[in-house]
Amino acid sequence: MIKSYSFGHEIIFENGKWIYLDSKKPININRKCRRCGKYQIVLEIDGKLADIDYCILDVVTVLNNGGIKTIACCCGHGKVPGIIALSDGRELSIKPVEGDQCTR
């Protein structure tokens, strides 16, 4: 059995598709982040729509508005440190503060 995570929720690869371990529903069903309990927000970056984790939306917005273009990001969903990938190849690591529940 192959296991992974989606928005902090454990998922497994079963019968040729990824499903949530707890509900057995396909992972294409939108779920709230396990860490902050909020859905992603759609943000336009360079004319393209991107799904941004709610709890890092402010940081991603400030970077892009300041001319530092992002190409991917993830808050880590309480499982791993978050990351923001920049268009120039650099990556910013996001380490949550202990006790932080990812609230804005």
Phi and psi in degrees as GROMACS dihedral restraints (atoms count N, CA, C in turn):
[ dihedral_restraints ]
;  ai    aj    ak    al  type     phi  dphi    fc
    3     4     5     6     1   -97.8    20    10
    4     5     6     7     1   129.7    20    10
    6     7     8     9     1  -119.2    20    10
    7     8     9    10     1   151.1    20    10
    9    10    11    12     1  -158.6    20    10
   10    11    12    13     1  -163.8    20    10
   12    13    14    15     1  -134.7    20    10
   13    14    15    16     1   147.7    20    10
   15    16    17    18     1  -134.7    20    10
   16    17    18    19     1   116.1    20    10
   18    19    20    21     1    55.5    20    10
   19    20    21    22     1    31.1    20    10
   21    22    23    24     1    86.4    20    10
   22    23    24    25     1    -4.5    20    10
   24    25    26    27     1   -94.4    20    10
   25    26    27    28     1   136.4    20    10
   27    28    29    30     1   -69.3    20    10
   28    29    30    31     1   133.8    20    10
   30    31    32    33     1  -126.4    20    10
   31    32    33    34     1   155.4    20    10
   33    34    35    36     1  -133.0    20    10
   34    35    36    37     1   153.7    20    10
   36    37    38    39     1   -97.1    20    10
   37    38    39    40     1   113.7    20    10
   39    40    41    42     1  -140.2    20    10
   40    41    42    43     1   132.3    20    10
   42    43    44    45     1    53.4    20    10
   43    44    45    46     1    40.3    20    10
   45    46    47    48     1    79.9    20    10
   46    47    48    49     1    11.9    20    10
   48    49    50    51     1  -148.3    20    10
   49    50    51    52     1   156.6    20    10
   51    52    53    54     1   -85.6    20    10
   52    53    54    55     1   132.2    20    10
   54    55    56    57     1  -135.5    20    10
   55    56    57    58     1   157.6    20    10
   57    58    59    60     1   -71.6    20    10
   58    59    60    61     1   134.4    20    10
   60    61    62    63     1   -63.6    20    10
   61    62    63    64     1   -41.5    20    10
   63    64    65    66     1   -74.6    20    10
   64    65    66    67     1   -37.5    20    10
   66    67    68    69     1  -106.5    20    10
   67    68    69    70     1   -14.3    20    10
   69    70    71    72     1    64.3    20    10
   70    71    72    73     1    16.5    20    10
   72    73    74    75     1   -90.2    20    10
   73    74    75    76     1   152.1    20    10
   75    76    77    78     1   -61.5    20    10
   76    77    78    79     1   148.6    20    10
   78    79    80    81     1   -74.8    20    10
   79    80    81    82     1    -1.5    20    10
   81    82    83    84     1   -76.3    20    10
   82    83    84    85     1    -5.7    20    10
   84    85    86    87     1   -80.4    20    10
   85    86    87    88     1   124.5    20    10
   87    88    89    90     1   -67.4    20    10
   88    89    90    91     1   126.8    20    10
   90    91    92    93     1  -123.9    20    10
   91    92    93    94     1   154.2    20    10
   93    94    95    96     1   -71.5    20    10
   94    95    96    97     1   152.2    20    10
   96    97    98    99     1   -59.0    20    10
   97    98    99   100     1   134.3    20    10
   99   100   101   102     1   -67.0    20    10
  100   101   102   103     1   -26.6    20    10
  102   103   104   105     1   -82.3    20    10
  103   104   105   106     1   -52.9    20    10
  105   106   107   108     1  -100.8    20    10
  106   107   108   109     1   -13.9    20    10
  108   109   110   111     1    76.0    20    10
  109   110   111   112     1    17.3    20    10
  111   112   113   114     1  -120.9    20    10
  112   113   114   115     1   156.5    20    10
  114   115   116   117     1   -80.3    20    10
  115   116   117   118     1   162.5    20    10
  117   118   119   120     1   -68.2    20    10
  118   119   120   121     1   157.9    20    10
  120   121   122   123     1  -113.3    20    10
  121   122   123   124     1   139.3    20    10
  123   124   125   126     1   -86.1    20    10
  124   125   126   127     1   127.3    20    10
  126   127   128   129     1  -126.7    20    10
  127   128   129   130     1   137.1    20    10
  129   130   131   132     1   -88.3    20    10
  130   131   132   133     1   123.3    20    10
  132   133   134   135     1  -126.5    20    10
  133   134   135   136     1   117.5    20    10
  135   136   137   138     1    51.6    20    10
  136   137   138   139     1    42.4    20    10
  138   139   140   141     1    79.3    20    10
  139   140   141   142     1     3.3    20    10
  141   142   143   144     1  -117.7    20    10
  142   143   144   145     1   145.8    20    10
  144   145   146   147     1   -86.9    20    10
  145   146   147   148     1   136.2    20    10
  147   148   149   150     1  -133.4    20    10
  148   149   150   151     1   140.2    20    10
  150   151   152   153     1   -86.2    20    10
  151   152   153   154     1   120.9    20    10
  153   154   155   156     1  -117.6    20    10
  154   155   156   157     1   134.0    20    10
  156   157   158   159     1   -61.0    20    10
  157   158   159   160     1   132.1    20    10
  159   160   161   162     1   -52.6    20    10
  160   161   162   163     1   -43.4    20    10
  162   163   164   165     1   -72.6    20    10
  163   164   165   166     1   -12.5    20    10
  165   166   167   168     1  -117.0    20    10
  166   167   168   169     1    10.3    20    10
  168   169   170   171     1   -56.6    20    10
  169   170   171   172     1   -45.0    20    10
  171   172   173   174     1   -59.7    20    10
  172   173   174   175     1   -43.7    20    10
  174   175   176   177     1   -65.9    20    10
  175   176   177   178     1   -45.7    20    10
  177   178   179   180     1   -63.3    20    10
  178   179   180   181     1   -41.2    20    10
  180   181   182   183     1   -63.0    20    10
  181   182   183   184     1   -46.7    20    10
  183   184   185   186     1   -62.7    20    10
  184   185   186   187     1   -43.4    20    10
  186   187   188   189     1   -59.0    20    10
  187   188   189   190     1   -50.6    20    10
  189   190   191   192     1   -66.4    20    10
  190   191   192   193     1   -41.1    20    10
  192   193   194   195     1   -66.5    20    10
  193   194   195   196     1   -25.2    20    10
  195   196   197   198     1   -89.0    20    10
  196   197   198   199     1     5.8    20    10
  198   199   200   201     1    90.3    20    10
  199   200   201   202     1     4.3    20    10
  201   202   203   204     1  -100.8    20    10
  202   203   204   205     1    99.4    20    10
  204   205   206   207     1   -78.6    20    10
  205   206   207   208     1   134.8    20    10
  207   208   209   210     1  -103.0    20    10
  208   209   210   211     1   151.8    20    10
  210   211   212   213     1  -121.2    20    10
  211   212   213   214     1   -17.4    20    10
  213   214   215   216     1  -165.2    20    10
  214   215   216   217     1   155.5    20    10
  216   217   218   219     1  -162.0    20    10
  217   218   219   220     1   159.2    20    10
  219   220   221   222     1  -159.0    20    10
  220   221   222   223     1   134.7    20    10
  222   223   224   225     1   -76.2    20    10
  223   224   225   226     1   -13.4    20    10
  225   226   227   228     1    95.3    20    10
  226   227   228   229     1   -16.7    20    10
  228   229   230   231     1    52.5    20    10
  229   230   231   232     1    32.1    20    10
  231   232   233   234     1    76.8    20    10
  232   233   234   235     1     3.6    20    10
  234   235   236   237     1  -106.1    20    10
  235   236   237   238     1   -36.6    20    10
  237   238   239   240     1  -142.8    20    10
  238   239   240   241     1   163.0    20    10
  240   241   242   243     1   -59.9    20    10
  241   242   243   244     1   146.7    20    10
  243   244   245   246     1   -76.4    20    10
  244   245   246   247     1   168.5    20    10
  246   247   248   249     1  -149.2    20    10
  247   248   249   250     1   144.5    20    10
  249   250   251   252     1  -125.8    20    10
  250   251   252   253     1   117.4    20    10
  252   253   254   255     1   -91.4    20    10
  253   254   255   256     1   129.8    20    10
  255   256   257   258     1   -97.3    20    10
  256   257   258   259     1   154.5    20    10
  258   259   260   261     1   -65.8    20    10
  259   260   261   262     1   -18.9    20    10
  261   262   263   264     1   -89.4    20    10
  262   263   264   265     1     6.3    20    10
  264   265   266   267     1    99.8    20    10
  265   266   267   268     1   -14.5    20    10
  267   268   269   270     1   -76.9    20    10
  268   269   270   271     1   159.9    20    10
  270   271   272   273     1  -132.5    20    10
  271   272   273   274     1   136.3    20    10
  273   274   275   276     1  -101.2    20    10
  274   275   276   277     1   130.0    20    10
  276   277   278   279     1   -95.8    20    10
  277   278   279   280     1   137.1    20    10
  279   280   281   282     1  -112.7    20    10
  280   281   282   283     1   113.8    20    10
  282   283   284   285     1  -106.8    20    10
  283   284   285   286     1   116.3    20    10
  285   286   287   288     1   -66.8    20    10
  286   287   288   289     1   148.3    20    10
  288   289   290   291     1   -75.6    20    10
  289   290   291   292     1   137.5    20    10
  291   292   293   294     1   -55.8    20    10
  292   293   294   295     1   132.2    20    10
  294   295   296   297     1    87.0    20    10
  295   296   297   298     1    -9.6    20    10
  297   298   299   300     1   -66.6    20    10
  298   299   300   301     1   127.2    20    10
  300   301   302   303     1  -102.1    20    10
  301   302   303   304     1    19.4    20    10
  303   304   305   306     1    68.0    20    10
  304   305   306   307     1    32.6    20    10
  306   307   308   309     1   -95.4    20    10
  307   308   309   310     1   144.3    20    10
